[in-house]
Amino acid sequence: MSVELDVFVGNTTIMDKEVYQLWLNGYTVNDAVKVRIEGGVMEECEASAEVLLSDTMDQYRTFQMCERLLHHPAKLANQLLFQIPPDRQAMLIERYYAFDDSFVREVLGKKLSKGTKKDLDDVSTKTGITLKSCRRQFDNFKRVFKVVEELKGPLVENIRQHFLLPDQLARDYAAIVFFANNRFETGKKKLHYLTFQDFAFCAGQLINNWTLGAVDNIMEDMDVDLDKEFLQELKDLKILITDKDLLDQHKSLVCTALRGKTNVFNEMEANFKNLSRGLVNIAAKLINAKDVRDFFIDLVEKFIEPFSLCLLYMGVIKSCILRMYHD
């Protein structure tokens, strides 16, 4: 009885980027084969469907064996099982830790716990991302959080060094860790228009200016914990809205700094008192954990929406005046 075997012997591990992405996206082998066929790979390589299936299965097995190394990227360069060039290693790591903005937007600020992971079925349905991919992304967030949780020093640098991620991806993960640690509310309907990158930018500003690491570089805590002493001192800002002389001085300084730098300067200057009061009232309450969690929703409700409404009214008034003048 004869047995046919497909045997391949080589040195450098062959990894197809397209197949790797299909694996990361949670496609089954059969679904991946269909995508490859639709992409014209059979005509390009003059391969049969059987060969394509065998190749896809072989690469999926390779990716699955590499996955445990990708959980600890530094080990990928030191292992001897797979001969992978440095540039290909960097690609594998970066793509493995890449995430979908629509997915991270659904879990941003939530506790990275088993309870949140149980809800990934709903997130998968809502975003159209496969459940397998959702779980990979969530597990990556949780893994990075746990590794850097006990580390001293700058958060972004810790992530970059331990997971070998490019700078921007490390900064994005820093934002995810920062939001998970402080449990900021991001899921309310009024915040839905904000993208992950909007929140990531805010996280970067808060990390650089409001955390323990921003105050003291030798602090043992990582720079993801808000400086409670600083938040306590924000209560003193109330004098800016109760003392007229200080209010005028504050207005003068802010207007001098912003003049010529924003196209809504006139509206801001005319409504400075109300805008300042909104911000100061938000700041003065940040000593409470609940108010810290509601920081972004408070900014929208007590600052952004009132100012937007003001701009709308002033725009209508200007339009009416111009129409009257024209008539």
PyMOL commands that set and color helices and strands:
alter all, ss='L'
color gray80, all
select helices_A, chain A and resi 17-24+29-38+41-45+49-70+74-78+86-97+101-107+114-118+120-127+131-149+155-163+167-182+189-191+196-209+212-215+228-242+244-258+265-270+272-284+289-293+295-326
alter helices_A, ss='H'
color red, helices_A
deselect
rebuild
show_as cartoon
